Amino acid sequence: MGWRIGLDPGHGGPDPGAVGASGLMEKEVTLEVALMLGERLSIAGCDVVFSRREDVDVSLPERVALFNRAKVDLVVSLHVNSSSSQEASYLSTYILAPGGQAEKAARFIQKEMVEALKWPDGGVREANFYILRETEAPAVLVEMGFLSHPQEEAALRRKETRQTLALALARGIALYLGLNPDVFSLPQDIEGHWAEAIIRRCLELGLLKGYPDGTFRPDQPATRAELAAGLLNLLDRIQASRL
């Protein structure tokens, strides 16, 4: 079946959300990650419903009403945390209450984010947030690090970090939906390359892998370590075929 996913980039318009010491605004991070995530979900055949696709103000009731009218199967609300302490540092995923589909989705998403970024694990938490309480579909709210943490703010300013987050979120959603998460891992930077079909086949066979930020970098020279990894993957495939 075709899944319909509601993506909610937090804040927007006159509401910047959290603002880091260097001026990075939460609304900017959430929007770009959501657009990257939505593109991956769409390519994989999911129907994506955005609460906003640009820097505009959308009220919480409007966001909820949109998702409820669209009858989405899952709502993922994206945010970036902030604290009075620059030491605060962790990734977390919020649900309204334990025991339901939202918790199942949250645990997959949380695990993928932590594995991708290697930032501290704040776990799955409970909160009475409006978007979690009022949506009819299972809903999770993701806090993608802290803008008040200087190193995390610097990382979130980089496109590579946002791509890594989008890929991790896509993989978590895929696992929740019962899909193969590797469907989201085909790098976008191989499209149109003369070796695109060859690279895709190698990726599908598990002989090669892309980078954590979701790229493949097809024209970048391979290191000896990358060559060794590819050869070992090939050997494993040959041995498995003989069993």
VOGUKE-553998 format. One record per residue (C-alpha): y, x, z. Coordinates in nm, 3 decimals, padded with zeros to 5 digits, always signed. Each point is the difference from the previous one (the first is absolute). Layout:
N
{r {Y X Z}} ...
***
This chain:
243
{r {+00.000 +00.000 +00.000}} {r {+00.361 +00.101 -00.041}} {r {+00.169 +00.084 +00.327}} {r {+00.363 -00.085 +00.069}} {r {+00.180 +00.243 +00.231}} {r {+00.340 -00.060 +00.159}} {r {+00.207 +00.317 +00.038}} {r {+00.300 -00.012 +00.231}} {r {+00.235 +00.303 -00.009}} {r {+00.186 -00.029 +00.330}} {r {+00.378 -00.049 +00.021}} {r {+00.228 +00.027 -00.306}} {r {+00.355 -00.071 -00.113}} {r {+00.246 +00.027 +00.290}} {r {-00.290 +00.059 +00.240}} {r {-00.103 +00.368 -00.030}} {r {-00.259 -00.014 +00.276}} {r {-00.043 +00.329 +00.183}} {r {+00.217 +00.290 -00.116}} {r {-00.101 +00.364 +00.045}} {r {+00.228 +00.280 +00.114}} {r {+00.048 +00.115 -00.360}} {r {+00.080 -00.352 -00.116}} {r {-00.334 -00.110 -00.146}} {r {-00.024 -00.378 +00.027}} {r {-00.315 -00.193 +00.080}} {r {+00.073 -00.258 -00.270}} {r {-00.014 +00.272 -00.267}} {r {-00.335 +00.138 +00.113}} {r {-00.166 -00.339 +00.037}} {r {+00.113 -00.117 -00.342}} {r {-00.118 +00.305 -00.195}} {r {-00.335 +00.012 +00.178}} {r {-00.047 -00.373 -00.064}} {r {+00.077 +00.038 -00.371}} {r {-00.241 +00.294 -00.030}} {r {-00.265 -00.194 +00.190}} {r {+00.055 -00.311 -00.209}} {r {-00.045 +00.197 -00.321}} {r {-00.333 +00.136 +00.119}} {r {-00.120 -00.343 +00.111}} {r {+00.105 -00.156 -00.332}} {r {-00.181 +00.264 -00.205}} {r {-00.313 -00.076 +00.204}} {r {+00.026 -00.370 -00.089}} {r {+00.168 -00.140 +00.311}} {r {+00.281 -00.254 -00.026}} {r {+00.294 +00.138 +00.201}} {r {+00.273 -00.215 +00.154}} {r {+00.307 +00.190 +00.126}} {r {+00.243 -00.135 +00.258}} {r {+00.258 +00.221 -00.173}} {r {-00.003 +00.242 -00.291}} {r {+00.351 +00.136 +00.041}} {r {+00.259 +00.073 +00.267}} {r {+00.079 -00.359 +00.100}} {r {+00.008 -00.196 +00.323}} {r {-00.292 -00.240 +00.045}} {r {-00.033 -00.186 +00.329}} {r {-00.326 -00.007 +00.193}} {r {-00.045 -00.377 -00.054}} {r {+00.053 +00.052 -00.375}} {r {-00.260 +00.276 -00.008}} {r {-00.255 -00.207 +00.186}} {r {+00.066 -00.311 -00.213}} {r {-00.048 +00.206 -00.318}} {r {-00.337 +00.135 +00.111}} {r {-00.118 -00.338 +00.126}} {r {+00.096 -00.174 -00.327}} {r {-00.178 +00.272 -00.199}} {r {-00.312 -00.042 +00.216}} {r {-00.053 +00.374 +00.025}} {r {-00.323 +00.138 +00.142}} {r {+00.165 +00.273 +00.209}} {r {+00.355 +00.092 +00.103}} {r {+00.094 +00.365 +00.055}} {r {+00.347 +00.054 +00.149}} {r {+00.132 +00.356 -00.028}} {r {+00.231 +00.162 +00.255}} {r {+00.097 +00.339 +00.142}} {r {+00.036 +00.040 +00.375}} {r {+00.279 +00.152 +00.208}} {r {+00.037 +00.114 +00.358}} {r {+00.265 +00.134 +00.237}} {r {-00.223 +00.309 +00.028}} {r {-00.034 +00.241 -00.291}} {r {-00.347 +00.082 +00.130}} {r {-00.145 -00.344 -00.078}} {r {-00.248 +00.047 -00.284}} {r {-00.289 -00.222 -00.110}} {r {-00.120 -00.242 -00.264}} {r {-00.084 -00.353 +00.114}} {r {-00.105 -00.336 -00.139}} {r {+00.084 -00.328 +00.176}} {r {-00.184 -00.331 +00.012}} {r {+00.072 -00.323 +00.183}} {r {-00.330 -00.016 +00.188}} {r {-00.342 +00.169 -00.009}} {r {-00.322 -00.135 -00.139}} {r {+00.104 -00.132 -00.341}} {r {+00.032 +00.112 -00.360}} {r {+00.338 +00.156 +00.071}} {r {-00.157 +00.242 +00.245}} {r {-00.269 +00.088 -00.254}} {r {+00.265 +00.078 -00.261}} {r {+00.215 +00.190 +00.250}} {r {-00.283 +00.231 +00.103}} {r {-00.077 +00.096 -00.359}} {r {+00.367 +00.057 -00.079}} {r {+00.065 +00.198 +00.318}} {r {-00.298 +00.228 -00.059}} {r {+00.103 +00.076 -00.359}} {r {+00.362 +00.075 +00.097}} {r {-00.097 +00.240 +00.278}} {r {-00.254 +00.181 -00.218}} {r {+00.252 +00.034 -00.284}} {r {+00.304 +00.121 +00.196}} {r {-00.169 +00.168 +00.298}} {r {+00.274 -00.138 +00.227}} {r {-00.084 -00.117 +00.356}} {r {-00.202 -00.321 +00.020}} {r {+00.185 -00.276 +00.184}} {r {-00.286 -00.241 -00.063}} {r {-00.009 -00.372 -00.067}} {r {+00.240 -00.184 +00.231}} {r {+00.089 -00.359 +00.080}} {r {+00.347 -00.150 -00.029}} {r {+00.154 -00.346 -00.039}} {r {+00.195 +00.091 -00.315}} {r {+00.125 -00.294 -00.206}} {r {-00.169 +00.113 -00.322}} {r {-00.334 +00.025 +00.182}} {r {+00.040 -00.328 +00.184}} {r {+00.123 -00.228 -00.277}} {r {-00.197 +00.101 -00.308}} {r {-00.305 -00.211 -00.075}} {r {-00.193 +00.295 -00.142}} {r {-00.122 +00.294 +00.209}} {r {+00.299 +00.230 +00.047}} {r {+00.054 +00.358 +00.116}} {r {+00.320 +00.196 +00.063}} {r {-00.019 +00.372 -00.070}} {r {+00.228 +00.255 +00.169}} {r {-00.001 +00.305 -00.227}} {r {+00.110 +00.266 +00.249}} {r {+00.339 +00.052 +00.168}} {r {+00.338 +00.054 -00.163}} {r {+00.120 +00.127 +00.337}} {r {-00.248 +00.290 -00.029}} {r {+00.175 +00.273 -00.207}} {r {-00.314 +00.128 -00.170}} {r {-00.126 -00.346 -00.085}} {r {+00.340 -00.105 -00.133}} {r {+00.001 +00.308 -00.225}} {r {-00.352 -00.079 -00.119}} {r {+00.081 -00.366 -00.069}} {r {+00.293 +00.106 -00.214}} {r {-00.244 +00.164 -00.241}} {r {-00.156 -00.199 -00.282}} {r {-00.335 +00.172 +00.056}} {r {-00.024 -00.138 +00.356}} {r {+00.081 -00.351 -00.121}} {r {-00.267 +00.028 -00.268}} {r {-00.250 +00.117 +00.260}} {r {+00.084 -00.301 +00.218}} {r {-00.030 -00.241 -00.292}} {r {-00.342 +00.137 -00.093}} {r {-00.121 -00.013 +00.361}} {r {+00.117 -00.359 +00.037}} {r {-00.168 -00.094 -00.329}} {r {-00.327 +00.155 +00.113}} {r {+00.018 -00.183 +00.334}} {r {+00.065 -00.332 -00.174}} {r {-00.286 +00.067 -00.241}} {r {-00.243 +00.064 +00.284}} {r {+00.110 -00.323 +00.169}} {r {-00.053 -00.196 -00.322}} {r {-00.341 +00.155 -00.056}} {r {+00.113 +00.193 -00.307}} {r {-00.075 +00.361 -00.089}} {r {+00.305 +00.188 +00.135}} {r {-00.040 +00.265 -00.269}} {r {+00.129 -00.254 -00.251}} {r {+00.348 +00.080 +00.136}} {r {-00.046 +00.373 -00.016}} {r {+00.034 +00.053 -00.374}} {r {+00.320 +00.205 -00.030}} {r {+00.286 -00.149 -00.199}} {r {+00.118 +00.336 -00.134}} {r {-00.299 +00.029 -00.237}} {r {+00.108 -00.303 -00.206}} {r {+00.074 +00.108 -00.356}} {r {-00.133 +00.352 +00.054}} {r {-00.220 +00.133 -00.282}} {r {-00.287 +00.044 +00.249}} {r {+00.047 -00.335 +00.179}} {r {-00.345 -00.137 -00.093}} {r {-00.172 +00.325 +00.102}} {r {+00.184 +00.016 +00.333}} {r {-00.076 -00.365 +00.076}} {r {-00.369 +00.059 -00.067}} {r {-00.006 +00.304 +00.231}} {r {+00.176 -00.201 +00.272}} {r {-00.241 -00.292 -00.039}} {r {-00.299 +00.236 +00.027}} {r {+00.148 +00.163 +00.311}} {r {+00.013 +00.344 -00.161}} {r {+00.375 +00.036 +00.057}} {r {+00.253 -00.155 +00.233}} {r {+00.375 -00.054 -00.010}} {r {+00.252 +00.112 +00.260}} {r {+00.078 -00.193 +00.323}} {r {+00.329 -00.127 -00.148}} {r {-00.192 -00.183 -00.274}} {r {+00.072 +00.247 -00.281}} {r {-00.241 +00.208 -00.207}} {r {+00.247 +00.253 -00.148}} {r {-00.205 +00.047 -00.319}} {r {+00.194 +00.301 -00.127}} {r {-00.002 +00.192 +00.327}} {r {-00.235 +00.305 +00.003}} {r {-00.304 -00.041 +00.224}} {r {-00.049 +00.231 +00.297}} {r {-00.331 +00.172 +00.066}} {r {-00.050 -00.238 +00.293}} {r {+00.047 -00.304 -00.224}} {r {-00.241 +00.146 -00.255}} {r {-00.256 +00.058 +00.276}} {r {+00.037 -00.359 +00.120}} {r {-00.050 -00.135 -00.352}} {r {-00.308 +00.215 -00.060}} {r {-00.152 -00.105 +00.333}} {r {+00.058 -00.366 -00.085}} {r {-00.174 +00.057 -00.333}} {r {-00.295 +00.173 +00.169}} {r {-00.033 -00.287 +00.248}} {r {-00.006 -00.250 -00.287}} {r {-00.271 +00.198 -00.182}} {r {-00.216 +00.031 +00.310}} {r {+00.040 -00.369 +00.083}} {r {-00.110 -00.096 -00.354}} {r {-00.327 +00.191 +00.050}} {r {-00.099 -00.188 +00.315}} 
***
